[in-house]
Amino acid sequence: MSSDPAVRVVQLSDTHLSAALGVPAQWPATRDWINADPPDLVVHTGDIVLVDPDDGDDREFAMALMAEIEAPFVALPGNHDVGFFDEPEHFERRIATFCDAWGADRFSIDLGRWRVVGANTYRFGNEQHDRWLASAVESDRPTLLFTHQPLAGEPDDGWELPVTLRAAAERAIAQGDVRSVATGHRHRHWVSGRAVWCPSMTILGSDPWDPVPGSGWRLDDSDGRHGIIEHRLGPDGTHDHAVIRPWD
């Protein structure tokens, strides 16, 4: 582990790995950069596999690549790992498969002064999950929360987190000292308030969309280039981050 007094957490997201497409060009440099100075934790915030949650070949291929990381590793499901909100009838089976592959669909880990929590976007609104999340963030530690989809700032384009589930997530974390919410899904880097969006490692983000009228959110300063994020969690409770492109 690094001797840096700050806790280092590396975030990967939206890798969209495919056995048929093979190792993405960004992967060897990313793996080597991580392993050269292993962080305290690597978090994958979902859309690990290309498109189909039921493609076992893609899942096994992704597991083999992630096994090359020489640091503690946890993963959260994205919509391409367990399905989207229009197919809830598949959630139970697919989440069980995800947990079999990756160990769990959520986590709570104490690192230094900090608590690092990962929530399953596709369980927001589920009583058991949200009770667990509320308990996980209810701590005197500053908390960094990871989940696949943003809790704020998304456009109303059909790929957003439904309003009712967003409200459920916000209620669950309301009593915690959640300093930042780090997400993926939108294939863009963007920061506003406590929201930190991680770009895709492999797929460029689309052109910035117009802000939702009256929302107060501006997305025209977001960056759709490939990247991963290094989060630094200071012993004084400060959090900063940088987009890293080891392949450049």
LUMFIPA-165164 format. One record per residue (C-alpha): residue number from 1; x, y, z. Coordinates in Angstrom, 1 decimal, m for minus. Example, Ala and Ser with C-alpha at 12.3 -4.5 7.8 and 13.67 -1.06 7.14 Angstrom:
2
  resi       u       v       w
     1    12.3    m4.5     7.8
     2    13.7    m1.1     7.1
END
This chain:
248
  resi       u       v       w
     1     0.0     0.0     0.0
     2     1.0     3.6    m0.5
     3     2.7     5.5     2.4
     4     0.6     8.5     1.5
     5    m1.3     9.5     4.7
     6    m4.5    10.1     2.6
     7    m6.6     7.1     1.9
     8    m6.5     6.4    m1.8
     9    m9.6     4.9    m3.6
    10    m9.5     4.2    m7.3
    11   m12.8     4.2    m9.1
    12   m13.4     2.3   m12.4
    13   m16.7     2.6   m14.1
    14   m18.6     1.5   m17.2
    15   m15.8    m0.7   m18.6
    16   m18.4    m2.6   m20.8
    17   m16.1    m5.6   m21.1
    18   m16.8    m8.2   m23.8
    19   m15.2   m11.6   m24.3
    20   m15.8   m11.2   m28.1
    21   m14.2    m7.8   m28.2
    22   m11.2    m8.8   m26.1
    23    m9.0    m6.7   m23.8
    24    m9.7    m3.0   m24.2
    25    m6.8    m0.8   m25.2
    26    m7.0     1.1   m22.0
    27    m6.7    m1.9   m19.7
    28    m3.0    m2.8   m19.7
    29    m1.9     0.7   m18.7
    30    m4.7     1.0   m16.2
    31    m3.8    m2.3   m14.5
    32    m0.1    m1.5   m14.5
    33    m0.8     2.0   m13.0
    34    m2.9     0.6   m10.2
    35    m0.4    m2.2    m9.4
    36     2.6     0.0    m9.5
    37     1.3     1.8    m6.3
    38    m1.7    m0.1    m5.1
    39    m4.4     2.0    m3.6
    40    m6.3     1.2    m0.4
    41    m9.3     0.1    m2.4
    42   m10.5    m0.2    m6.0
    43   m14.2     0.3    m6.6
    44   m15.9    m0.6    m9.9
    45   m19.2     1.3   m10.0
    46   m20.9    m0.9   m12.5
    47   m21.7    m1.6   m16.2
    48   m18.8    m4.0   m15.8
    49   m19.9    m6.1   m18.8
    50   m20.8    m4.9   m22.3
    51   m24.6    m5.0   m22.6
    52   m26.3    m8.2   m21.6
    53   m26.6    m9.1   m17.9
    54   m27.1   m12.7   m18.8
    55   m24.0   m13.2   m20.9
    56   m21.9   m15.5   m18.8
    57   m18.9   m15.3   m21.2
    58   m18.7   m11.6   m20.7
    59   m19.0   m11.9   m17.0
    60   m16.2   m14.5   m16.8
    61   m14.0   m12.4   m19.0
    62   m14.5    m9.4   m16.8
    63   m13.8   m11.4   m13.7
    64   m10.5   m12.6   m15.2
    65    m9.4    m9.0   m16.0
    66   m10.4    m7.6   m12.6
    67    m8.4   m10.4   m10.9
    68    m5.3    m8.9   m12.3
    69    m5.7    m6.0    m9.9
    70    m3.3    m6.3    m7.0
    71    m5.4    m4.3    m4.5
    72    m8.5    m4.8    m2.5
    73   m11.4    m4.8    m5.0
    74   m15.2    m4.4    m4.7
    75   m17.9    m4.0    m7.4
    76   m21.3    m2.6    m7.6
    77   m23.9    m3.5   m10.3
    78   m24.8    m1.2   m13.2
    79   m27.8    m1.5   m15.4
    80   m25.9    m3.7   m17.9
    81   m25.0    m6.1   m15.0
    82   m28.5    m6.6   m13.6
    83   m30.9    m4.8   m15.9
    84   m32.8    m1.5   m15.9
    85   m35.9    m0.3   m14.1
    86   m38.2    m1.5   m16.9
    87   m37.4    m5.2   m16.2
    88   m37.7    m5.5   m12.4
    89   m38.9    m9.1   m12.7
    90   m35.3   m10.1   m13.5
    91   m33.6    m8.2   m10.6
    92   m33.7   m11.0    m8.0
    93   m32.1   m13.6   m10.3
    94   m29.5   m11.2   m11.8
    95   m28.5    m9.6    m8.5
    96   m28.0   m13.1    m7.1
    97   m25.8   m14.0   m10.1
    98   m23.9   m10.7    m9.6
    99   m23.3   m11.5    m6.0
   100   m22.1   m15.0    m6.9
   101   m19.6   m13.5    m9.3
   102   m18.4   m10.4    m7.3
   103   m19.1   m11.3    m3.7
   104   m21.8    m8.8    m2.9
   105   m23.9    m6.0    m4.4
   106   m23.0    m3.5    m1.6
   107   m20.3    m2.8     0.9
   108   m19.2    m0.7     3.9
   109   m15.5    m0.4     4.6
   110   m13.7     1.8     7.1
   111   m10.4     3.2     5.8
   112    m8.5     5.6     8.0
   113   m10.9     8.2     9.4
   114   m13.3     7.5     6.6
   115   m16.2     5.1     5.9
   116   m16.5     4.1     2.2
   117   m20.0     2.7     1.4
   118   m21.3     1.2    m1.8
   119   m25.0     0.9    m2.5
   120   m27.0    m1.0    m5.1
   121   m28.8     1.6    m7.3
   122   m31.3    m1.1    m8.3
   123   m32.2    m1.8    m4.7
   124   m33.1     1.9    m3.8
   125   m36.7     1.8    m2.5
   126   m36.2    m1.7    m1.2
   127   m36.9    m1.6     2.6
   128   m34.1    m4.0     3.6
   129   m31.5    m2.4     1.4
   130   m32.4     1.2     2.4
   131   m32.3     0.2     6.1
   132   m28.9    m1.3     5.6
   133   m27.7     1.9     3.8
   134   m29.0     4.2     6.5
   135   m27.2     2.1     9.1
   136   m24.0     2.1     7.0
   137   m23.8     5.8     6.7
   138   m25.0     6.6    10.3
   139   m21.5     7.1    11.7
   140   m19.3     9.8    13.1
   141   m16.9     9.1    10.2
   142   m17.0    11.2     7.0
   143   m18.4     9.0     4.3
   144   m17.8     8.6     0.6
   145   m20.7     6.9    m1.1
   146   m20.5     5.0    m4.3
   147   m23.4     3.8    m6.5
   148   m23.9     3.3   m10.2
   149   m26.4     6.1   m11.1
   150   m26.2     9.7   m10.1
   151   m28.6    10.9    m7.4
   152   m28.8    14.4    m8.9
   153   m28.1    16.2   m12.2
   154   m29.3    13.6   m14.7
   155   m31.4    14.7   m17.7
   156   m34.9    13.4   m18.1
   157   m34.0    11.1   m21.1
   158   m35.3     7.7   m20.0
   159   m31.9     6.6   m18.5
   160   m32.3     8.5   m15.2
   161   m32.9     7.3   m11.7
   162   m36.6     7.5   m11.1
   163   m37.7    10.4    m8.9
   164   m39.2     8.1    m6.2
   165   m36.0     6.0    m6.0
   166   m33.8     9.1    m5.9
   167   m35.9    10.3    m2.9
   168   m35.6     7.0    m1.2
   169   m31.8     7.1    m1.6
   170   m31.6    10.6    m0.2
   171   m33.8     9.6     2.8
   172   m31.5     6.7     3.5
   173   m28.4     8.8     3.6
   174   m29.9    11.9     5.2
   175   m28.5    11.1     8.7
   176   m25.0    10.3     7.6
   177   m22.0    12.6     7.0
   178   m21.9    11.9     3.3
   179   m19.3    14.2     1.9
   180   m19.4    13.0    m1.7
   181   m21.5    10.7    m3.9
   182   m19.3     9.1    m6.6
   183   m21.2     7.5    m9.5
   184   m20.8     6.3   m13.1
   185   m23.5     5.5   m15.7
   186   m23.3     8.8   m17.8
   187   m19.8     8.2   m19.3
   188   m18.8    11.7   m18.3
   189   m16.7    13.4   m15.7
   190   m18.7    16.1   m13.9
   191   m18.7    17.7   m10.5
   192   m21.3    19.7    m8.7
   193   m21.8    20.0    m5.0
   194   m21.1    16.6    m3.6
   195   m21.7    14.8    m6.9
   196   m18.7    13.3    m8.6
   197   m19.3    11.5   m11.9
   198   m16.7     9.1   m13.2
   199   m16.3     8.7   m16.9
   200   m16.2     5.4   m18.7
   201   m12.9     3.7   m19.1
   202   m13.7     2.5   m22.6
   203   m16.6     4.4   m24.2
   204   m16.6     8.1   m24.9
   205   m19.5    10.1   m23.5
   206   m22.0    11.6   m25.8
   207   m22.2    15.3   m26.4
   208   m23.3    17.3   m23.3
   209   m27.1    17.5   m23.1
   210   m29.0    20.7   m22.3
   211   m29.5    21.3   m18.6
   212   m33.0    20.4   m17.3
   213   m34.9    23.7   m17.4
   214   m35.1    25.2   m13.9
   215   m33.0    22.5   m12.3
   216   m30.0    24.7   m11.5
   217   m27.7    22.0   m12.9
   218   m25.3    22.8   m15.7
   219   m23.8    19.8   m17.6
   220   m22.1    21.7   m20.4
   221   m18.8    21.8   m18.5
   222   m18.7    17.9   m18.2
   223   m16.0    15.9   m19.9
   224   m16.8    12.8   m22.0
   225   m13.3    11.5   m22.5
   226   m12.2     8.1   m21.2
   227   m10.9     8.1   m17.7
   228   m10.8     6.6   m14.2
   229   m10.8     8.5   m10.9
   230    m8.4     8.6    m8.0
   231   m10.1     9.7    m4.8
   232    m8.0    11.0    m1.9
   233    m9.6    11.0     1.5
   234    m7.7    13.1     4.0
   235    m7.3    12.4     7.7
   236    m8.8    15.9     8.2
   237   m12.0    14.8     6.5
   238   m11.2    16.5     3.1
   239   m11.9    14.7    m0.1
   240   m10.4    15.5    m3.5
   241   m10.1    13.6    m6.7
   242    m8.4    13.5   m10.1
   243    m9.3    12.0   m13.4
   244    m6.4     9.7   m14.4
   245    m5.7     8.5   m18.0
   246    m2.8     6.1   m17.6
   247    m2.9     5.2   m21.3
   248    m2.1     8.8   m22.4
END
